[in-house]
């Protein structure tokens, strides 16, 4: 979390879903690992915190934690979140699949989700069960 006094400027989470629950193309891209993977969740930086590198630092924190845990790191992002997509791709994340979500977007359609793998995960040799 990034704070300035009592104000939260940014936040990121790391969940550990089982690899068996991943989108199949995403699981294939990370080598079908057995057990948990790291999933980046809830990354945001508030408008006053933007432009100071907080999002990049939060990405680095999660990448380091996933590396410390020895787990691959992935994320999903909605197609309409252009700022996040730009951030992830600029940071070297690789899009490996695109699917339709079960939930609806603002237009009332099943949201289009892009699935990404971290640059650190892409550099590792694929691990199979």
Rosetta silent file (secondary structure, phi, psi, omega in degrees, C-alpha in Angstrom):
SEQUENCE: XXXXXXXXXXXXXXXXXXXXXXXXXXXXXXXXXXXXXXXXXXXXXXXXXXXXXXXXXXXXXXXXXXXXXXXXXXXXXXXXXXXXXXXXXXXXXXXXXXXXXXXXXXXXXXXXXXXXXXXXXXXXXXXXX
SCORE:     score description
SCORE:     0.000 S_00000001
   1 L     0.000  143.834  176.332    0.000    0.000    0.000 S_00000001
   2 E  -111.197  125.245 -179.216    1.194    3.533   -0.726 S_00000001
   3 E  -128.567  154.593  172.754    0.160    6.182    1.786 S_00000001
   4 E  -132.785  101.117 -172.936    0.731    9.875    2.302 S_00000001
   5 L    65.624 -122.348  178.966   -0.170   10.705    5.877 S_00000001
   6 L   -94.002   -1.561 -176.816   -3.661    9.293    6.355 S_00000001
   7 E   -92.263  128.346  172.938   -4.387    9.144    2.606 S_00000001
   8 E   -82.084  122.253  179.780   -4.117    5.866    0.703 S_00000001
   9 E   -99.900  -23.196 -179.198   -2.574    6.659   -2.694 S_00000001
  10 E  -164.684  162.481 -176.068   -2.274    3.130   -4.028 S_00000001
  11 E  -157.083  149.965  171.314   -2.821   -0.524   -3.289 S_00000001
  12 E  -148.119  149.450  177.513   -2.103   -3.958   -4.734 S_00000001
  13 E  -124.298  161.078  176.352   -3.030   -7.463   -3.657 S_00000001
  14 E  -132.199  113.594  174.471   -1.640  -10.918   -4.271 S_00000001
  15 E  -102.855  165.775 -178.477   -3.966  -13.904   -4.221 S_00000001
  16 L  -130.353   72.067  176.980   -2.880  -17.515   -4.632 S_00000001
  17 L   -70.455  158.312  175.539   -5.463  -19.450   -6.624 S_00000001
  18 E   -73.052  139.283 -178.434   -4.770  -23.055   -7.530 S_00000001
  19 H   -56.239  -28.848 -179.136   -3.353  -23.395  -11.045 S_00000001
  20 H   -64.647  -18.801 -178.480   -6.179  -25.831  -11.861 S_00000001
  21 H   -92.720   -2.322 -177.372   -8.664  -22.935  -11.663 S_00000001
  22 L   -75.575  156.188  168.622   -6.868  -20.769  -14.257 S_00000001
  23 L   -52.498  129.936 -175.319   -8.023  -20.100  -17.794 S_00000001
  24 H   -52.642  -42.463  179.585   -6.525  -23.076  -19.718 S_00000001
  25 H   -65.523  -33.103  177.266   -4.486  -20.926  -22.135 S_00000001
  26 H   -69.565  -44.553  177.812   -3.054  -19.001  -19.190 S_00000001
  27 H   -60.390  -40.459  178.740   -2.143  -22.203  -17.349 S_00000001
  28 H   -63.732  -39.990 -178.759   -0.494  -23.488  -20.500 S_00000001
  29 H   -64.515  -27.469  179.527    1.535  -20.278  -20.866 S_00000001
  30 L  -101.866   11.516  173.174    3.014  -20.722  -17.391 S_00000001
  31 L    86.588   22.179  176.968    3.748  -24.408  -17.852 S_00000001
  32 L    49.669   55.883 -178.571    0.736  -25.987  -16.092 S_00000001
  33 L   -68.206  152.574  172.738    2.194  -25.779  -12.582 S_00000001
  34 L   -89.825  141.949  177.089    0.788  -27.892   -9.795 S_00000001
  35 L    90.924 -159.142 -172.623   -0.356  -25.926   -6.758 S_00000001
  36 E   -77.249  155.547  169.022   -0.739  -22.197   -6.270 S_00000001
  37 L  -125.776  164.361  175.375    0.132  -19.368   -8.593 S_00000001
  38 E   -93.877  132.693  177.317    0.314  -15.688   -7.777 S_00000001
  39 E  -122.821  116.750  178.214   -2.482  -13.534   -9.121 S_00000001
  40 E   -68.895  129.473 -178.542   -2.074   -9.765   -8.993 S_00000001
  41 E  -135.259  154.422  169.363   -5.328   -8.217   -7.751 S_00000001
  42 E    52.235   41.813  174.883   -6.794   -4.841   -6.906 S_00000001
  43 E   -79.873  124.438  172.446   -3.982   -2.640   -8.216 S_00000001
  44 E  -150.192  153.555  170.531   -4.984    1.001   -8.103 S_00000001
  45 E  -132.109  128.642 -178.611   -3.415    4.399   -7.674 S_00000001
  46 L   -70.125  157.889 -179.531   -5.672    7.320   -6.780 S_00000001
  47 H   -51.157  -42.419  178.815   -5.624   10.435   -8.984 S_00000001
  48 H   -66.181  -21.163 -178.540   -3.447   12.427   -6.511 S_00000001
  49 H   -91.526   -7.655 -175.609   -0.920    9.562   -6.472 S_00000001
  50 L   -74.799  151.653  177.946   -0.594    9.178  -10.231 S_00000001
  51 L    85.041    9.880 -178.972    2.496   10.243  -12.107 S_00000001
  52 L  -117.899    8.272  179.032    4.896    9.393   -9.271 S_00000001
  53 L    82.374    9.134 -177.401    5.775    5.804  -10.197 S_00000001
  54 H   -62.845  -41.933 -177.780    3.593    4.249   -7.495 S_00000001
  55 H   -62.663  -41.740  178.921    1.944    1.712   -9.829 S_00000001
  56 H   -64.691  -41.369  177.619    5.315    0.482  -11.071 S_00000001
  57 H   -64.721  -38.801  177.998    6.604    0.152   -7.499 S_00000001
  58 H   -65.519  -39.810  174.752    3.484   -1.775   -6.494 S_00000001
  59 H   -59.605  -42.812  179.882    4.008   -4.137   -9.455 S_00000001
  60 H   -62.883  -40.049  179.376    7.609   -4.636   -8.298 S_00000001
  61 H   -60.893  -45.970 -179.156    6.487   -5.446   -4.735 S_00000001
  62 H   -67.416  -40.070  179.114    4.110   -8.153   -5.953 S_00000001
  63 H   -62.283  -41.328  179.240    6.702   -9.567   -8.371 S_00000001
  64 H   -65.247  -43.046  179.592    9.258   -9.807   -5.557 S_00000001
  65 H   -62.539  -43.838  178.578    6.772  -11.513   -3.235 S_00000001
  66 H   -62.890  -40.932  177.959    5.820  -14.048   -5.931 S_00000001
  67 H   -63.077  -42.788  178.418    9.524  -14.707   -6.608 S_00000001
  68 H   -60.622  -35.002  179.714   10.146  -15.168   -2.857 S_00000001
  69 H   -83.123  -11.771 -179.470    7.287  -17.691   -2.791 S_00000001
  70 L    70.856   31.908 -178.268    8.584  -19.395   -5.938 S_00000001
  71 L  -118.462  148.085  175.726    5.251  -19.067   -7.753 S_00000001
  72 L   -68.208  155.368 -175.883    4.417  -17.814  -11.252 S_00000001
  73 E  -122.186  129.039 -177.306    2.627  -14.457  -11.421 S_00000001
  74 E  -134.805  169.452  172.616   -0.401  -13.689  -13.596 S_00000001
  75 E  -157.316  160.466  173.305   -3.216  -11.150  -13.863 S_00000001
  76 E  -120.902  142.698  177.749   -6.473  -10.505  -15.694 S_00000001
  77 E  -141.052  139.709  178.789   -7.559   -7.081  -16.893 S_00000001
  78 E   -70.049  142.490 -178.478  -10.764   -5.903  -18.509 S_00000001
  79 L   -57.752  -26.611 -177.701  -10.457   -4.721  -22.108 S_00000001
  80 L   -85.201   -0.468  179.548  -11.912   -1.326  -21.188 S_00000001
  81 L   -96.254   71.261 -173.740   -9.131   -0.538  -18.672 S_00000001
  82 H   -61.151  -37.187  178.747   -6.759    1.040  -21.191 S_00000001
  83 H   -62.980  -43.194  179.362   -4.564    2.707  -18.570 S_00000001
  84 H   -66.730  -42.442  179.254   -3.900   -0.587  -16.792 S_00000001
  85 H   -59.661  -44.157  178.571   -3.211   -2.395  -20.066 S_00000001
  86 H   -60.667  -45.406  179.138   -0.688    0.295  -21.015 S_00000001
  87 H   -58.756  -51.088 -176.757    1.000    0.024  -17.598 S_00000001
  88 H   -62.766  -44.751 -178.072    1.277   -3.771  -17.709 S_00000001
  89 H   -68.922  -36.476  176.279    2.564   -3.893  -21.268 S_00000001
  90 H   -64.757  -31.936  179.778    5.075   -1.094  -20.626 S_00000001
  91 L   -82.291   -0.561  175.565    6.300   -3.090  -17.609 S_00000001
  92 L    96.698    5.247  177.038    6.886   -6.141  -19.837 S_00000001
  93 L   -67.451  145.163 -177.374    3.837   -8.256  -19.006 S_00000001
  94 E  -112.622  126.294  176.499    2.848  -10.524  -21.883 S_00000001
  95 E   -75.344  126.954 -177.058   -0.749  -11.055  -22.969 S_00000001
  96 E  -117.886  -12.709  179.820   -1.269  -14.786  -23.481 S_00000001
  97 E  -164.054  156.900  173.324   -5.047  -15.134  -23.849 S_00000001
  98 E  -135.554  130.957 -178.529   -8.298  -13.213  -24.178 S_00000001
  99 E  -138.995  172.809  173.265  -11.639  -14.603  -23.003 S_00000001
 100 E   -97.085  134.237  178.841  -15.150  -13.507  -22.088 S_00000001
 101 E   -80.707  164.657  175.090  -15.917  -13.140  -18.390 S_00000001
 102 E   -79.934  -20.629 -178.730  -19.047  -14.436  -16.685 S_00000001
 103 E   -92.797  161.016 -175.461  -19.766  -10.941  -15.347 S_00000001
 104 E   -97.637  145.633  175.419  -21.175   -8.034  -17.339 S_00000001
 105 L   -87.185 -174.355 -177.204  -19.427   -4.780  -18.225 S_00000001
 106 L   -62.595  -25.451  179.016  -21.047   -1.313  -18.226 S_00000001
 107 L   -83.106   -0.250  179.821  -22.555   -2.026  -21.660 S_00000001
 108 L    80.403   16.528  179.083  -24.357   -5.085  -20.256 S_00000001
 109 L  -108.931  158.479  173.378  -22.167   -7.536  -22.197 S_00000001
 110 E   -61.316  124.551 -175.976  -19.893  -10.254  -20.901 S_00000001
 111 E   -62.304  146.034  175.034  -16.648   -8.397  -20.269 S_00000001
 112 E   -90.537  122.423 -177.957  -13.647   -9.089  -22.461 S_00000001
 113 E  -112.138  135.167  173.306  -10.702  -10.145  -20.258 S_00000001
 114 E  -103.861  135.089 -178.284   -7.045  -10.163  -21.215 S_00000001
 115 E  -107.827  127.436 -175.427   -4.822  -12.629  -19.345 S_00000001
 116 E  -121.833  154.439  175.108   -1.196  -11.635  -18.730 S_00000001
 117 E  -121.333  138.083 -177.785    1.952  -13.302  -17.434 S_00000001
 118 L   -65.717  155.287  177.875    4.667  -11.334  -15.629 S_00000001
 119 H   -60.736  -35.782  179.097    8.031  -10.793  -17.311 S_00000001
 120 H   -64.630  -40.450  179.266    9.737  -12.774  -14.526 S_00000001
 121 H   -67.554  -39.403 -178.840    7.428  -15.730  -15.111 S_00000001
 122 H   -67.042  -27.014 -179.508    7.967  -15.592  -18.882 S_00000001
 123 H   -77.373  -19.906 -179.090   11.760  -15.743  -18.379 S_00000001
 124 L   -80.144  146.832  174.250   11.544  -18.992  -16.399 S_00000001
 125 L   -64.854  145.122  178.996   11.512  -22.305  -18.261 S_00000001
 126 L   -59.422  137.352  179.145    8.046  -23.855  -18.419 S_00000001
 127 L  -109.326  131.945  175.813    7.385  -26.243  -15.534 S_00000001
 128 L  -113.942  162.011 -178.306    5.171  -29.224  -16.034 S_00000001
 129 L   -65.546    0.000    0.000    3.517  -31.466  -13.511 S_00000001
